[in-house]
Amino acid sequence: MIRLNIIGAGRVGKTLGLLWRRAEVANIQDVLCRSDESAQAATNCIGAGTPVTAWSELRPADVHLLAVPDDALPATGEKLAETIDLAGSIVFHTSGWLSSDDLSAARENGAFAASVHPIKGFPEPRSAADSFRGTWCAIEGQSEAVGVLRPAFEAIGAQLVDLETDRKPLYHTATIMACNYVVALAALAQKSLVASGIPDDRAMEMLIPLMRNTVDNLEHLGPVHALTGPVVRGDGTTVAAHLVALSKWDASVAHTYADLATHLIDIAAEQGTSPESLDRVEAALKSSS
Ligand SMILES: NC(=O)c1ccc[n+]([C@@H]2O[C@H](COP(=O)([O-])OP(=O)(O)OC[C@H]3O[C@@H](n4cnc5c(N)ncnc54)[C@H](OP(=O)(O)O)[C@@H]3O)[C@@H](O)[C@H]2O)c1
C-alpha cells in the first residue's frame, strides 16, 4: 500500500483519501490542514489518517497529494520541499491548468512530480466518492510518478488520459466550457424565459428535459448531427428576429447569442447546410452588429 500524505483536505483531498482508503490502495498517513478543526473533520470523513496542522509534524511518505486551491499550490510545493526530504517520493496535485512544472521546488528536492486532473465536480466528498467510478482524469508528469499514480487512480475506477505538460491551460478551457459555460447558457435561457412571461419557478424545469435530450444527442450523434434549429436550417429571418428581441431585452445577451451563432454556422456547414442558406444567417448576424 502507498503511504500517502494529504496536504489541503477540502473537497478533492477528502474524496481521494476516502476512495483510496476504501480501495485499500493507500495507507492514509498525515492530513495537513490550516486548522485543527478542518484537519480533524478531514480525517473523520476519510476514516483514517493523523490530523496535522504544523508542517514540522508532517512525516516522509511515498506520495504527497497537494489538494490546495490553485493559487496556493506553488507556495505549498515550496513549503513541502523546505520541510521534508522528498528524495524518491512522488508529489502531485489535481489542478486543471497548473502542471507538474509548478512543482519545481519539490522536483529539485528529489521528488518525482505529476498532476492528475479529474474531469468531475466535487461538491461534497461522500457523494463525489460514490459517483467517482468512470471519471476521466488527465495525467501528466515524470514517468516515475505517472507509473505509480496511474494504477492508483485506475484502482478507484478512473479512466486515465495522457496529456502534454505544456498543453494543460488549453485542455482546461475545454473542461470549463463543457461545464461552467453550460451553466452560464442555462442561466441566460432561464432569464430569457422569465422575461418572455414564463413563471420563475417553471423556467428551469422546462429547460432541463431539453438540455438532457441535447446531451443525449451529443453522446449518440456527436455535435455535427446533434445540431438542430434555425442556423442549421438556414432560417436567417428567424435568427434576425431573435437578435432584435434579445437586443431590446439585454444587448449583452444578444452579443453572446450572435458570437455563438458564428460557431453554429461552422457546425451546420459540416452537417451539409448549403452555403446560400448559411449566407442568409451570416447576413442576419451582420445586420444586427
Ligand atoms: N472541487 C472540484 O470540483 C475540483 C475538481 C477538479 C480539480 N480540482 C482541483 O483540486 C484542488 C483542490 O480543490 P478543492 O475544490 O478540493 O478545494 P477546497 O475544497 O477549497 O479545499 C482546499 C483545501 O486547501 C486548504 N487551503 C486553502 N487555502 C490554503 C492556503 N492558502 N494554503 C494552504 N492550504 C490552503 C483548505 O484548508 P483548510 O481546510 O485548512 O481551511 C482546504 O483543506 C484544486 O487544485 C482544484 O483546482 C477541484
The ligand as a MOL file (V3000), in Angstrom:
LIG
                    3D

  0  0  0     0  0            999 V3000
M  V30 BEGIN CTAB
M  V30 COUNTS 48 52 0 0 0
M  V30 BEGIN ATOM
M  V30 1 N -13.7200 20.9450 -6.4610 0
M  V30 2 C -13.6750 20.4870 -7.6940 0
M  V30 3 O -14.7430 20.2500 -8.2520 0
M  V30 4 C -12.3510 20.1890 -8.3630 0
M  V30 5 C -12.3680 19.3640 -9.5000 0
M  V30 6 C -11.1630 19.0380 -10.1130 0
M  V30 7 C -9.9730 19.5610 -9.6100 0
M  V30 8 N -9.9850 20.3960 -8.5230 0 CHG=1
M  V30 9 C -8.6830 20.8990 -8.0210 0
M  V30 10 O -8.4060 20.3030 -6.7700 0
M  V30 11 C -7.6490 21.2070 -5.9480 0
M  V30 12 C -8.3630 21.3900 -4.6150 0
M  V30 13 O -9.6550 21.9110 -4.8480 0
M  V30 14 P -10.8490 21.7150 -3.7960 0
M  V30 15 O -12.1020 22.0310 -4.5180 0
M  V30 16 O -10.6920 20.4520 -3.0700 0 CHG=-1
M  V30 17 O -10.5280 22.9320 -2.8080 0
M  V30 18 P -11.1990 23.2100 -1.3720 0
M  V30 19 O -12.3920 22.3700 -1.1640 0
M  V30 20 O -11.3130 24.6830 -1.2710 0
M  V30 21 O -10.0810 22.7000 -0.3590 0
M  V30 22 C -8.8280 23.2870 -0.3050 0
M  V30 23 C -8.0460 22.8080 0.9090 0
M  V30 24 O -6.8200 23.5310 0.9250 0
M  V30 25 C -6.6990 24.2650 2.1370 0
M  V30 26 N -6.2310 25.6400 1.8430 0
M  V30 27 C -6.9800 26.6810 1.4080 0
M  V30 28 N -6.1940 27.7640 1.2080 0
M  V30 29 C -4.9400 27.3920 1.5300 0
M  V30 30 C -3.7030 28.0670 1.5500 0
M  V30 31 N -3.5860 29.3500 1.1720 0
M  V30 32 N -2.6180 27.3670 1.9490 0
M  V30 33 C -2.7270 26.0790 2.3260 0
M  V30 34 N -3.8780 25.3850 2.3370 0
M  V30 35 C -4.9700 26.0340 1.9370 0
M  V30 36 C -8.0710 24.3100 2.7490 0
M  V30 37 O -7.6740 24.4990 4.0450 0
M  V30 38 P -8.3320 24.4030 5.4630 0
M  V30 39 O -9.1450 23.1350 5.4390 0
M  V30 40 O -7.1550 24.3150 6.3180 0
M  V30 41 O -9.1380 25.6440 5.6070 0
M  V30 42 C -8.6940 23.0060 2.2550 0
M  V30 43 O -8.3170 21.9450 3.1030 0
M  V30 44 C -7.5010 22.4940 -6.7630 0
M  V30 45 O -6.2580 22.4570 -7.4270 0
M  V30 46 C -8.6410 22.4010 -7.7650 0
M  V30 47 O -8.3670 23.1060 -8.9550 0
M  V30 48 C -11.1440 20.7080 -7.8880 0
M  V30 END ATOM
M  V30 BEGIN BOND
M  V30 1 1 1 2
M  V30 2 2 2 3
M  V30 3 1 2 4
M  V30 4 1 4 5
M  V30 5 2 4 48
M  V30 6 2 5 6
M  V30 7 1 6 7
M  V30 8 2 7 8
M  V30 9 1 8 9
M  V30 10 1 8 48
M  V30 11 1 9 10
M  V30 12 1 9 46
M  V30 13 1 10 11
M  V30 14 1 11 12
M  V30 15 1 11 44
M  V30 16 1 12 13
M  V30 17 1 13 14
M  V30 18 2 14 15
M  V30 19 1 14 16
M  V30 20 1 14 17
M  V30 21 1 17 18
M  V30 22 2 18 19
M  V30 23 1 18 20
M  V30 24 1 18 21
M  V30 25 1 21 22
M  V30 26 1 22 23
M  V30 27 1 23 24
M  V30 28 1 23 42
M  V30 29 1 24 25
M  V30 30 1 25 26
M  V30 31 1 25 36
M  V30 32 1 26 27
M  V30 33 1 26 35
M  V30 34 2 27 28
M  V30 35 1 28 29
M  V30 36 1 29 30
M  V30 37 2 29 35
M  V30 38 1 30 31
M  V30 39 2 30 32
M  V30 40 1 32 33
M  V30 41 2 33 34
M  V30 42 1 34 35
M  V30 43 1 36 37
M  V30 44 1 36 42
M  V30 45 1 37 38
M  V30 46 2 38 39
M  V30 47 1 38 40
M  V30 48 1 38 41
M  V30 49 1 42 43
M  V30 50 1 44 45
M  V30 51 1 44 46
M  V30 52 1 46 47
M  V30 END BOND
M  V30 END CTAB
M  END
